[in-house]
């Protein structure tokens, strides 16, 4: 590239409007700084090194970075498309010109950028693959209800951190095919999720039952199964339920479908978070979103803990009403799915299936004896105990 071409590229990047957020990333700040030919050679080389270093999370690929930055950018263009609003011609024209610019950036070679430097030694290289951003972005606009935009295009599972929704790193990729047994229970959850996807009435779901029976894994497998149909999971801890209305507001106008996941749920009778969940389950305007359902897991059918002392009248004039309100929280879920502790036959069936999958060659009768002894030591039979037993043999 000539110095004039470098200058023109710098000016074109500086004029970006629709995707201007991308210029605020460390990668583009360093890249744009390098393009400034008024800087000294030493300063430009330093900025070039900073630019390549910033690509580490994208396998040192400029095109991979551009894909991630462009596809996850939340801008007026894609938000309007997601909400099926009319898009002014000036915005779509500007967006197309900028996408063409990103396409040209994906075709750059390291040597193209070095050519204007008065420096004889080799500089660090970066990978790049020509990418048609105009075509791929048009496809994303058409399928925004499945692919998402902004942060929700970057992952399928999220958590709440300081009231911000952030992607889960190394999200659980559990697949429904790894389970043995509990088909009816999982199918109830899957069918309810399909209702959410199809825009039909979907229920909030309480998955309750014994520990280690696959309640949480069922929810995560459900998200993995329907991710390509636009389902995302946002995990909210019990102590974060005060953020529930904020989370619902954040996703209210999004075309994706969301499962708000609360794992291992239980309350004490004076728990302040109780009212927040109650409001969401009852459809409070501030805590309800038409594109979201709440899936909660609990080891207890009645998720509000009650002690014998709670049955005394104490100072509550309408004590029986208070107790009923506490104990009926689980009834506010439209669907409850019971994951029962497996009997001996199912437990051993799980053991046999897992042993076959892992290539464990142990005589069946001996395997059964060892599996039962392991369950006895653990204190109960469960799919988790069966899995742990198999792992102990590997």
Buried (B, 14 or more C-beta within 10 A) or exposed (E): BEEEEBBEBBEBBEEBBBBBBBBEBEBBBBBBBBBEBEBEEEEBBBBBBBBBBBBEEBEBBBBBBBBBBBBBBBBBBBBBBBEEEEBEEEBBEBBBBBBBBBBEBBEBEBEBBBEBBEEEEEBEEBBBEEBBBBEBBBEBBEEBBBBBBBBBBBBBBBBBEEEEBBBBEEBBEBEBEBBBBBEEBBEBBBEBBBBBBEEEEBBBBBBBBBBBBBBBBBBBBBBBBBBEBBBBBBBBBBEBBEBBBBBBEBBEEBBBBBBBBBBBBBBBBEBEBBEBBBBBBEEBEEBBBEBBBBBBBBBBEBBBEEEEEBEEEEEEEEBEEBBEBBBEBBEBBBBBBBBEBBEEEBBBBBBBBBBEEEEBEEEEEEBBEBBBEBBEEBEBBBBBBBBBBBEEBE
